């Protein structure tokens, strides 16, 4: 990770792509339960908000470790959401 700006872009890109995949799934398969895709979109938006809050936390002792944890959590959350989409 080079800087906070890149981290914010990564969060926006990953979660934005997941939301877009959910919307495309709804368009391509009308028989898919819309409430399930809406729940995934809501979860992605909530994750975005949580990551944004974590980026700007004050009083972090080890910033490098803090940001690496955010990156790892983003990867985990992204994979979790993609798995849920694939299950539909």
LOZA-380218 format. One record per residue: residue number from 1; residue in three letters; x, y, z of N, C-alpha, C, O in turn. Coordinates in Angstrom, 2 decimals, m for minus. Each point is the difference from the previous one (the first is absolute). Layout:
BEGIN
NUM, Ala, X, Y, Z, X, Y, Z, X, Y, Z, X, Y, Z .
...
end
This chain:
BEGIN
1, Unk, 0.84, m1.17, 0.00, m0.84, 1.17, 0.00, 0.89, 1.23, 0.00, 0.85, 0.17, 0.87 .
2, Unk, m1.05, 0.67, m1.83, 0.82, 1.19, m0.12, m0.47, 1.12, 0.91, 0.81, 0.65, 0.66 .
3, Unk, m2.12, m0.43, m0.61, m0.52, 1.07, 0.84, m1.49, m0.19, 0.26, m0.63, m0.92, m0.53 .
4, Unk, 0.08, 1.79, 1.34, m1.40, m0.11, 0.39, m0.91, 0.21, m1.21, m1.05, m0.64, m0.10 .
5, Unk, 1.43, 1.51, m0.79, m0.81, 0.26, m1.19, m0.19, m1.27, m0.82, m1.10, m0.28, m0.48 .
6, Unk, 2.17, m0.50, 0.32, m0.10, m1.26, m0.74, m0.88, m1.01, 0.74, m0.75, m0.74, m0.63 .
7, Unk, 0.84, 0.72, 1.94, m0.84, m0.89, 0.80, m1.47, 0.36, m0.19, m0.84, m0.89, m0.17 .
8, Unk, 0.52, 2.17, 0.21, m1.39, 0.44, m0.20, m0.48, m0.38, m1.40, m1.15, m0.41, m0.16 .
9, Unk, 2.01, 0.55, m0.84, m0.37, m0.38, m1.36, m0.25, m1.51, m0.09, m0.93, m0.43, m0.68 .
10, Unk, 1.76, m0.36, 1.35, m0.17, m1.45, m0.02, m1.33, m0.40, 0.65, m0.71, m0.86, m0.52 .
11, Unk, 0.39, 1.48, 1.64, m1.27, m0.30, 0.68, m1.16, 0.35, m0.91, m0.94, m0.78, m0.15 .
12, Unk, 1.00, 1.95, m0.45, m1.07, 0.44, m0.89, m0.13, m0.92, m1.20, m1.11, m0.35, m0.40 .
13, Unk, 2.24, m0.06, m0.17, m0.03, m0.85, m1.19, m0.57, m1.38, 0.33, m0.89, m0.48, m0.70 .
14, Unk, 1.40, m0.16, 1.73, m0.42, m1.37, 0.34, m1.48, m0.04, 0.33, m0.74, m0.81, m0.56 .
15, Unk, 0.31, 1.66, 1.45, m1.40, m0.04, 0.42, m0.93, 0.52, m1.11, m1.13, m0.47, m0.12 .
16, Unk, 1.60, 1.41, m0.67, m0.79, 0.48, m1.14, m0.21, m1.09, m1.04, m1.08, m0.12, m0.56 .
17, Unk, 2.11, m0.66, 0.30, m0.11, m1.10, m0.95, m0.97, m1.07, 0.50, m0.74, m0.58, m0.79 .
18, Unk, 0.76, 0.32, 2.07, m0.92, m0.99, 0.57, m1.44, 0.48, m0.14, m0.89, m0.79, m0.34 .
19, Unk, 0.65, 2.06, 0.60, m1.34, 0.55, m0.17, m0.42, m0.08, m1.46, m1.15, m0.35, m0.30 .
20, Unk, 2.05, 0.66, m0.59, m0.30, m0.07, m1.43, m0.29, m1.43, m0.43, m0.89, m0.23, m0.82 .
21, Unk, 1.64, m0.74, 1.36, m0.25, m1.40, m0.32, m1.39, m0.42, 0.47, m0.68, m0.76, m0.69 .
22, Unk, 0.26, 1.24, 1.85, m1.33, m0.34, 0.52, m1.09, 0.58, m0.91, m0.99, m0.67, m0.28 .
23, Unk, 1.18, 1.89, m0.17, m0.99, 0.62, m0.89, m0.05, m0.72, m1.35, m1.08, m0.20, m0.56 .
24, Unk, 2.25, m0.18, 0.05, 0.04, m0.74, m1.27, m0.67, m1.36, 0.14, m0.65, m0.47, m0.93 .
25, Unk, 0.81, m0.16, 2.07, m0.63, m1.30, 0.25, m1.52, 0.15, m0.03, m0.70, m0.86, m0.54 .
26, Unk, 0.19, 1.93, 1.13, m1.45, 0.24, m0.02, m0.50, 0.21, m1.43, m1.07, m0.50, m0.35 .
27, Unk, 1.83, 1.22, m0.46, m0.42, 0.27, m1.37, 0.07, m1.26, m0.86, m0.89, m0.24, m0.83 .
28, Unk, 1.93, m0.55, 1.01, 0.20, m1.17, m0.84, m0.93, m1.16, 0.38, m0.42, m0.77, m0.87 .
29, Unk, 0.09, 0.66, 2.15, m0.85, m1.09, 0.48, m1.20, 0.56, 0.74, 0.08, 0.23, 1.21 .
30, Unk, m1.19, 0.00, m1.91, m1.16, 0.58, 0.68, m0.61, m0.92, 1.07, m0.74, 0.46, 0.87 .
31, Unk, 1.05, m1.76, m0.94, m0.56, m0.92, 0.98, 0.74, 0.01, 1.34, m0.44, m0.64, 0.95 .
32, Unk, 1.56, 1.35, m0.87, 0.76, 0.10, 1.24, m0.79, 0.85, 1.00, m0.58, 1.03, m0.36 .
33, Unk, 0.58, m1.46, 1.62, m0.71, 0.73, 1.05, 0.71, 1.34, 0.23, 1.16, 0.05, 0.42 .
34, Unk, m1.88, 1.03, m0.70, 0.58, 1.34, 0.08, 0.36, 0.36, 1.44, 0.94, 0.77, 0.23 .
35, Unk, m1.66, m1.31, 0.72, 0.30, 0.34, 1.40, 1.37, m0.54, 0.42, 0.66, 0.59, 0.85 .
36, Unk, m0.22, m1.71, m1.45, 1.31, m0.55, 0.33, 1.12, 0.87, m0.58, 1.00, 0.25, 0.67 .
37, Unk, m1.18, 0.21, m1.90, 1.02, 0.88, m0.57, 0.00, 1.35, 0.70, 1.05, 0.61, 0.18 .
38, Unk, m2.23, m0.14, 0.22, m0.08, 1.27, 0.72, 0.72, m0.11, 1.35, 0.62, 0.96, 0.45 .
39, Unk, m0.72, m2.12, 0.19, 0.69, m0.20, 1.28, 1.52, 0.03, m0.20, 0.73, 0.52, 0.84 .
40, Unk, m0.25, m1.07, m1.95, 1.43, 0.02, m0.29, 0.46, 1.43, m0.28, 1.07, 0.41, 0.44 .
41, Unk, m1.87, 0.35, m1.18, 0.33, 1.40, m0.28, 0.03, 0.80, 1.30, 0.91, 0.80, 0.21 .
42, Unk, m1.89, m1.02, 0.66, m0.02, 0.69, 1.29, 1.22, m0.35, 0.84, 0.57, 0.86, 0.67 .
43, Unk, m0.17, m2.13, m0.70, 1.17, m0.43, 0.75, 1.27, 0.66, m0.55, 0.89, 0.36, 0.77 .
44, Unk, m0.81, m0.22, m2.09, 1.16, 0.66, m0.62, 0.05, 1.47, 0.38, 1.07, 0.54, 0.26 .
45, Unk, m2.22, 0.11, m0.22, m0.04, 1.42, 0.37, 0.38, 0.17, 1.47, 0.73, 0.93, 0.35 .
46, Unk, m1.21, m1.80, 0.50, 0.36, 0.04, 1.42, 1.49, m0.23, 0.18, 0.64, 0.67, 0.81 .
47, Unk, m0.09, m1.61, m1.57, 1.44, m0.27, 0.08, 0.78, 1.23, m0.44, 1.02, 0.34, 0.61 .
48, Unk, m1.47, 0.33, m1.67, 0.66, 1.21, m0.47, 0.02, 1.06, 1.11, 1.03, 0.62, 0.25 .
49, Unk, m2.16, m0.44, 0.39, m0.07, 0.99, 1.09, 0.94, m0.37, 1.14, 0.68, 0.87, 0.55 .
50, Unk, m0.65, m2.14, m0.20, 0.87, m0.45, 1.10, 1.48, 0.17, m0.35, 0.79, 0.43, 0.84 .
51, Unk, m0.42, m0.76, m2.08, 1.39, 0.19, m0.40, 0.38, 1.48, m0.01, 1.11, 0.36, 0.38 .
52, Unk, m2.04, 0.48, m0.81, 0.27, 1.44, m0.01, 0.23, 0.52, 1.41, 0.88, 0.84, 0.22 .
53, Unk, m1.66, m1.31, 0.72, 0.19, 0.40, 1.39, 1.34, m0.48, 0.53, 0.70, 0.74, 0.69 .
54, Unk, m0.34, m1.97, m1.03, 1.26, m0.56, 0.50, 1.22, 0.72, m0.56, 1.02, 0.11, 0.68 .
55, Unk, m1.11, 0.39, m1.90, 1.14, 0.69, m0.61, 0.35, 1.25, 0.80, 1.18, 0.31, 0.18 .
56, Unk, m2.20, 0.40, 0.31, 0.23, 1.28, 0.67, 0.03, m0.09, 1.52, m0.16, 1.01, 0.68 .
57, Unk, 0.36, m2.21, m0.14, 0.10, m0.13, 1.45, 1.19, 0.79, 0.53, 1.07, 0.00, m0.60 .
58, Unk, m1.29, 0.65, 1.71, 1.06, 0.78, 0.65, 0.64, m0.84, 1.11, m0.63, m0.90, 0.54 .
59, Unk, 1.85, 1.19, m0.22, 0.68, m0.65, 1.11, 0.47, m1.41, m0.29, 0.17, m0.79, 0.93 .
60, Unk, 0.05, 0.45, m2.17, 0.49, m1.32, m0.34, 1.50, m0.03, 0.27, 0.74, 0.85, m0.48 .
61, Unk, m0.30, m1.84, 1.26, 1.42, m0.06, 0.37, 0.88, m0.37, m1.19, 0.98, 0.68, m0.28 .
62, Unk, m1.33, m1.76, m0.40, 0.81, m0.46, m1.12, m0.85, 0.14, m1.27, m0.80, m0.87, m0.32 .
63, Unk, 0.99, 1.97, m0.39, m0.83, 0.28, m1.17, 0.21, m1.02, m1.11, m0.95, m0.38, m0.68 .
64, Unk, 2.17, m0.05, 0.50, 0.29, m0.96, m1.06, m0.77, m1.30, 0.22, m0.61, m0.52, m0.93 .
65, Unk, 0.63, 0.02, 2.15, m0.72, m1.24, 0.32, m1.51, 0.23, m0.12, m0.73, m0.88, m0.45 .
66, Unk, 0.27, 2.06, 0.86, m1.42, 0.34, m0.08, m0.48, m0.04, m1.44, m1.05, m0.58, m0.29 .
67, Unk, 1.79, 1.20, m0.62, m0.42, 0.02, m1.40, 0.14, m1.37, m0.66, m0.80, m0.35, m0.86 .
68, Unk, 1.78, m0.41, 1.25, 0.13, m1.36, m0.53, m1.17, m0.87, 0.45, m0.47, m0.86, m0.75 .
69, Unk, 0.01, 1.08, 1.96, m1.17, m0.73, 0.50, m1.24, 0.38, m0.80, m0.82, m0.86, m0.32 .
70, Unk, 0.69, 2.13, m0.02, m1.13, 0.44, m0.81, 0.05, m0.66, m1.37, m1.03, m0.45, m0.51 .
71, Unk, 2.20, 0.38, m0.10, 0.15, m0.64, m1.31, m0.38, m1.48, 0.09, m0.71, m0.51, m0.87 .
72, Unk, 1.17, m0.16, 1.89, m0.33, m1.42, 0.17, m1.49, m0.20, 0.22, m0.60, m0.92, m0.55 .
73, Unk, m0.01, 1.79, 1.35, m1.44, m0.09, 0.24, m0.80, 0.29, m1.26, m1.04, m0.61, m0.22 .
74, Unk, 1.53, 1.54, m0.61, m0.66, 0.30, m1.26, 0.02, m1.23, m0.91, m1.01, m0.33, m0.63 .
75, Unk, 2.13, m0.34, 0.57, 0.11, m1.20, m0.83, m0.95, m1.09, 0.50, m0.67, m0.66, m0.79 .
76, Unk, 0.62, 0.49, 2.10, m0.88, m1.01, 0.58, m1.46, 0.32, m0.28, m0.77, m0.87, m0.41 .
77, Unk, 0.39, 2.12, 0.64, m1.39, 0.42, m0.21, m0.39, m0.10, m1.47, m1.10, m0.43, m0.33 .
78, Unk, 2.01, 0.83, m0.55, m0.26, m0.09, m1.44, m0.23, m1.44, m0.43, m0.93, m0.28, m0.75 .
79, Unk, 1.78, m0.63, 1.22, m0.16, m1.41, m0.34, m1.31, m0.56, 0.56, m0.66, m0.80, m0.66 .
80, Unk, 0.30, 1.22, 1.85, m1.24, m0.46, 0.62, m1.22, 0.44, m0.82, m0.91, m0.79, m0.24 .
81, Unk, 0.90, 2.05, m0.18, m1.12, 0.51, m0.78, m0.07, m0.66, m1.37, m1.10, m0.28, m0.49 .
82, Unk, 2.23, 0.04, m0.14, 0.02, m0.66, m1.31, m0.50, m1.43, 0.13, m0.72, m0.48, m0.88 .
83, Unk, 1.09, m0.18, 1.96, m0.50, m1.36, 0.23, m1.51, m0.01, 0.15, m0.68, m0.88, m0.53 .
84, Unk, 0.14, 1.86, 1.23, m1.47, 0.11, 0.14, m0.66, 0.24, m1.34, m1.06, m0.56, m0.28 .
85, Unk, 1.67, 1.41, m0.56, m0.57, 0.25, m1.32, 0.04, m1.25, m0.86, m0.96, m0.30, m0.71 .
86, Unk, 2.05, m0.42, 0.78, 0.12, m1.22, m0.81, m0.99, m1.08, 0.43, m0.40, m0.84, m0.80 .
87, Unk, 0.02, 0.87, 2.07, m0.96, m0.99, 0.51, m1.40, 0.25, m0.54, m0.83, m0.91, m0.01 .
88, Unk, 0.56, 2.13, m0.43, m1.32, 0.28, m0.56, m0.05, m0.59, m1.37, m1.02, 0.11, m0.68 .
end
